[in-house]
């Protein structure tokens, strides 16, 4: 039998399953790039202000390590999108890798691929289909992004270089996802390994970019994210660099196909270590089990949030030099909702932290559905564990986990900015307060996923779609002059802008109350439906 037979059928099945998820994430990425371009064109109408901002960025090791170096300080396109070059490539790579895992290892873990294999399905069909779907998604994302940037007023050649750079980064990590899907028996472990590789690549790029004397600049070339930067969109457009990710993809795909022949369907190269025959005292409650299931991802997210908080706080001391023109200061103040430039920057970045923490909340809440479809929930509920106890254990992990993450970010940024500004005793409480006010909006989004799980479990992945919509209208609503009623649909738009802004308890109470009501409704609907 042909090893690739059935690939077309699996591609069509994958596209049907992701018919909402893929378009939503393409729109999120495209709107993020176009919104950044439009905002920056308005900010830097003065060429001198543009050059000064680029030089300030390159002079800040924290900014360079976080976002990368600006190669042409006079390029409007590069300055407009420098925050989305390396960081955007990281996010596109994460999307691509997880798409491959979703349509390979997840299908094996759920048992669906084994059922399909009972018919006519080749050995490499699932992997090939996953790579086709993931690759087509990132290529389409890159092309549409390029067109949106041209429509925003940026140079066409540089715009296509930027879009293809994103696509190339996605293809690189689609190959990484293809390999990790063969190594483990769990989709979560495969996604975790993919995220670890992404993190290592980002750190390698940061080490190379932040080299003051250029002696370690070569380290950036060890990272696919570094290759993306070296395309130098809007700063020379080095098209030949795009060959490196393609060669990397070919090597990884060859490795993945070789690994498939060395394992059985459903198994991984690394077998999970068997646990003890009897559970310890720390595993004898639903909440303890939920903590055991979530702790790995929580610790990884916690480390990332602490690092981001420290970086943001460090950057805060240089914001006055980064935004020098009056129009730039006005835009930062508008986004942050406060008057002080440093406070506006910190408020804006803390809002971004809230968005990222929401992603953890959605992921944690979605674990409910994966436990149910993998038939691990039913044996638990056949014991003395009630539905409410099982559901509450995972919901608590989602709610408390997001709270811990955002507070860790607030603490890190408070310590770092306080040390930079010489007033740690004042900054730490202010940043913890700025972090705490993000929680009601984060919990509301998590509660929507809980409600979908109880009411329509097959649509629970729609939580990511709602998240994408809230992200767009919350971050770019004012820039795109959306009507106020539409901006008000996003819970993030009602969060008080701290530090430095006016605090009102009313929106905080409303958001918290709505989140509580949605969570209670999720519990009530889950009790009335069948498992599975």
N, C-alpha and C positions, 0 to 999 in steps of 0.2 A: 504494500500500500504506500502511496505517496506520503511522505512525512509532512507535507503542507496541505493536504486535502482537508477541506472544511474551514480554511482560513477566512474565506469570504463570508461564510455564515456567521462565524464568531465576530467578525468586524461589524456586520449589520446588527447583531445582537448587542454588542458593546455600544454602538452609536445610539441604539434605541434606549438602552438603559441610561445613557448619559446625555440624552437629548436636551435636557434642561441644564445640567451641571456644566457641560463644556461651554455652551454659549454664554452663560452667566459669567464664568470666569474669564472668558475672552473679553467680554464687555468691561469687566472690572479692570483688567490690565490695560486695555486700550484707553479707557477713560482716565485712568491714573496718569498715563504718559501724556495724553492730550491736555489734561487739566494742568499738569506741571508745566507743559510748554506754554500754554496760554497765560498762566499766571506769571511766568518768568518774563515773557515778552512784555507784559504790562509793567513788571517791576524794573526791568533794566532798559528802559528807553534811552537812558544816558549811557553812552559807551564807556566813559570813564568809571562810572559806578559798576558796570559789568566787570571791567578788568580788575578793579579794586576788590570786588567780592571774590573773584576767582583767585587772586593772589592771597587773600586772607584765608581762603579755604585750604590752599596748598601749604600755607604756613602753619596750619594747625594739625599736628600729628593725630589728634583724636578724630578730626573730620576725615583726614586722609585714610586712616585705618578703617573707619566706618564705611565711607562711601567710595574711596578711591581718589586718585590724583586727576586733576584737570590738565590735559596735555596742551590745549590751546586756550590761554587765558582770555583771548579776544573773541572766542567763538560763542555766539549766543546759544546755538543748539547744544553745545557741550555743557555750558554752565546751566542751561535750563534743565537738563536731564541727568546731571552727574549723580544725583541721589538715586536715580533709577538704573544706573548702568550696572554696577556690581550687585547692589541689593535687589534690583529687578531681575537680574540673571539668576540670583539665588532663588527667588520666589518662582520664576518660570521653571527652573530645574526641579524644584520641589513638586510642582504640579505635574511635570512630565514623569518623574520617577514614580510618584504615587499612582498615576494613571496606569502605568505598566503593571505595578503590583496589584492594583485593583482588578485587572482583567487576566491575571495569571495566578498568583499565589492565593488571592482571596477566593477565586473560583475553585481552586483545589481544596482550600481549607473548608469551604462550605459544602463540598461534595458535588456541586453542580457539574464540574468538569468531568468527574468520573462518570456521571450519568450520560453526558454528551459523548464521552469516549466509548461508551458501549455501542454507539453507532459507528459511523464512518468519520473518524477524526484522526488526523495525523499527529505524530509526536510533537512537531514544532508548530502546530496550528495556533495554539493559545498564545505562545510567545510572539509569533509573527503578527497575530491580530492585535495584541496589546501594543506592540511597537508601532504598527501602522496607525492605530488610533491616537496614541500619544504623539507620534511624530507629526501626523497631519494636524493635530490640534495646535502644536507650538509653531509650526510653519504658517498656518492660517493666522494665528495670533500675531506673529511677527509681521506678516504682510499687511494686515489690517491696521496694526499699530503704525507702520510706516505711512500708510495713506492718511491716517488721522493726524500724524505730525506734519505732513505736507499741508493738510487742510488748516492746521493751526498757524501756518506761516513760516515753517522752517524749511531749510534747503532739502530738495528732493533726494539728492545723492546721499547726503548724510542721514536722512530719515530712513532710507532703505538699508543703509549700513547698520543703523541702530536696530531696526526691526529684525534683520537677519542675525544680528548678534544675539538678540534674545532667543530667536529660534535655535541657533547653534548651541547655546547653553542648555536649552531644553532637550535637544537631541543627545547631548553628552550625558545628562543625568537620566534620560530614558534608558540609556545603556547601563547605567549604574543600577537602576531599578530592575532591569532584566537579570542582572547577576545576583543581586540580593534576594530576588524571588526564588532563586534556585538553592540558596544557602540555608534558609530557615524553613521551618514548618508552619510558621505563623505570619500572617499578613502584617500584624502590628510590629513584629520583630523585623520583617523586611523593610517596612517603612522607617523604623527606627534606625536600621543600618544605613539606609539611604540618607536620612537626615544627618547622621554622624559624618558620612562622607562629604555631604554638602558643607557641614560646619568646618571640617578640616580644610576643605578647599577654600572656604572664605577666610579662614585664619591664615593660610599660606599666602593668599592674595594680600591680606592686610600687612603681613610681615614684609613682603616685597615692596608694597607701595609706600610704607611708612619709613623706609630706609632713608636716613638723612644724608648719608654720603654716597648712596648708590651701590654700596658693596654687596648688599643682599637683594638688590632689585630683581635678580634672576629667579628668586624664589617664587615670584608671582607667576612665572611661566610653568610652574609645576601644577597649577590649578586651572581647570576649565573656566572658572570665573575670571581668572587672570587673562586667559585667552580672549574672553569676551571684551575685556577692557582694551586689550591691545588691538582690537579692530579699529579703535579710535574714531568712532562715528563723529562727524562734524569737525574732526581734527586731523584730517588726512585720509580717512576711509581706507584702511589697509585690508583689502578684500582677501588677500592670500592667507591671512590668519584664520579665516573661516574654514580652511582645510583641516586644521588641527582638530577641532571637535568632530569632524566627519571621520577622520582616521580613528580617533578615540572611540567613536560609536561602533565602527566596524570591528575593532579589536574586542570590545566588550560583548557585542552580539555573538561573535565567534566563540568567546569564552562561555557565554550563557548556553549556547546550543551544545557545546561540548559537555557542560555540566548536566544538561538534561539527560544525556545518555548514561550518566553515572548514578542516577537515582530513580526510584520508583515514583509513580504518580501519587501525590499526596505527601510524600516524604521530602525531607530536606537533607542537604549534605551534612549539616550539623544537627544531630538528634538532640532533643531537649533532655536535660538530665532528669531522671525520675525522682520524684519527691519521696519523703518518708511515708511509710504505710499508714501512719496516723497523724492527723493535723495537730500542730502545737496549740498552746493556749491562745496565741496571737492570731489564730485563724478560725476561731470557733464562734464567729458572729458574722452576719452579712456585711457589716461595715468593715470589719477586719479583712474580709475577702476582697471587698471593693478597693480598699487601700492597697492591698497586695497587687491587684490588677492595674491600678493607676500609678503606682509609685515611681516606676521607671520613667514614664513620660513626664510626670510631675517634676521629678528631680532635674531632668534635662531642661524643661521649660524654665524652672526656677533659676538655674545657672545662667541661661540666656537672658532672662529678665534682669538679673543682678548686673550682668555685664553691660547690657544696654542702658540701664539706669546710670551706671558709673560713667559711661561714655557721654550720655546726654548731659549729665551734670558738668562734666569737664568741658564740653563744647559751650555750655551756657556762658562761661566767662569771656568767650571770644565773639559773642553774637553782635555786640555793638560795632565791631570792626567788619563783620561779615555783611551787614545790611547798612550801607552808608548813605544811599540816596533817600530822599523824603518819601518817594513812592514805595520803595522797598520796606521802609519802616511802617508805612501805613498799611501795607498788605499783611505784614507779620502781625501787626496789632489787630487787624481785622480777623485773621485766622485764629489768633489766640484770645480775642475778646477782652484784652486788657491794654493799658497804656504803656507800661514799662516794656522796653524791647526784650530784656532778659526774661521777665516774667511771661511775656507773650510767647517767647520761644519755648519756655518750659511748659506752659499750659498746652501749647499745640502738641509738643512731643508727648506729654502725658496722655493727651487724647489718643494719640497713635498707640501708646502702650495699652490703653483701654481696648482698642480694637484688636490688638494682638492677644490680649488676655481672653477676649470673647471667643477667639478661635480655639483656645484650650477648652473653654466651657462647652462649646459645641462638640468638640471631639470627645470629651468625657461623657457628655450626655448620649452621644451616638453609640457609646459602648453598650448601652442598654439593648439597642437593636441587634448589635453584632452578637451579644451573648444569647439573645433570644433565637436568632436564625441559626446559630451554631449548635442549638439544642443543649446549651449548658444551663439555661435558666430553668427549664422544666424540671430536671432532677432536683434542683434546690427547692423549688416550690412544692415538690412532692413530699418534702420533709416538713418540719414545723415552722419553716420560714414562710411568713405571709407575703403576699404581693406588695403590700405597703412597705414592709421592712426591706425587701429586695430593691424596690424602686428607690426608696429613701436613701439607701446606702450609696447608690451611684449618684443620685442628685446631690447629696451632701458633698461628695467628692468633687463634683463639678462646681458647686457654689463656693465651698471653702477653698478649693484649689485656686479658682480665679481670684478670690480675695487675697490669698497668700501671695500669688504672683504679682498682682498690681502693687501690693504694699512693699514687696521686696524691691520692685522697680522704683517706687517712691523713696524708699530708704537709701538705695544706691545713688539716685540722683541728688537726694538731699545731702548726703555725705560728700559726694564729689563736688557739687556746686558750692556747698558751704566751705569746703577746703579751698576752692579756687577763688571764691569771693571774700574769704576771710571772715565768715559769719556762720559757722556751722550750727551754733545753738539756735539760730533763727531759721535757717534753711531746712533743717531736717523736719521739724514739725510742719512747716508750710508744705513741703513736698509730700509728706505722709497724708496731709489733709487733701492735697490735690489728687493723690492716688485714691483715697477713700471715696471721693465723690464720683469716681468712675464706676463704682460697683453697681449701683442700681441699674444703669443701662446695660452693663455686662450681664447681670442676673436676668434682666428682662429677655435678652436674646437667648440665654440658656433656657429660660422657662418656655419660650416658644418651641424649642426642640422637644422639651418634655411633653408639652401639649400635643405636638405632632405624633410623638411616640405613643401616647395613650389613645389619641383620636384616630389617626390614620398612619399606622406604623410603616406602610410601604412608601409613604411620602416623607419620611423623617429626614432623608438627605436634603429635602428642600430647605432645611435650616441653613445650609450653606448659601442657597440662593437668596434667602432673606438677608443674610449677613452681607452678601455682596451688594444688594440694593441699599441697605442702610449705610454701608461704607461709602458708596458713590454719592448719595445725596447728602450725607453728613459731611464729607470732606470737600466736595466740589459744588455743593448746591449754591453757595453764595457766588462762587467764581463764575458759574454758568447762568447766574441770575434766574434760578428756578423759583417758581412761586412759593410763598411762605408756607402754604398749607402742605406742599410736598416736602419741604425741608422739615416740617414738624413731624412727618411720619417716622423719621429716624430718632430712636431713643437717645442717640449720642448728641443730637442737637439740643437736648434739654439739660445736658450736664453742665453745672456751673464751671466757669473757666477759672480755675485756680492753678497756680498762685497769682495773687494780685487783683483778681476780678471780684465782682460783687457776688456774695454767696446768698442764695435764696433757698430756704428749706422746702418750699412748696414743690418744685419739680422733683426733688430728691424723694419726697414722700410719695408723690404720684407714681413715679417710676417703680419704687419699691412695692407699692400696693398692687400695681398692675402685674409685676413679676410674681408676687405671692399668689394673686388670683389665677394667673395662668398655670402656675405650678400645681395649685390645688385642683384645677380643672384637669390637668394631666393625670393626677392620681385618681380622680373620680372616673375618668374615661378608661383608664387602664384596668380598673377593677371590673369593668363591665364587658370587656372584650376577651376573646379567646387568645391563648398563647400561640404564637407562631404566625 
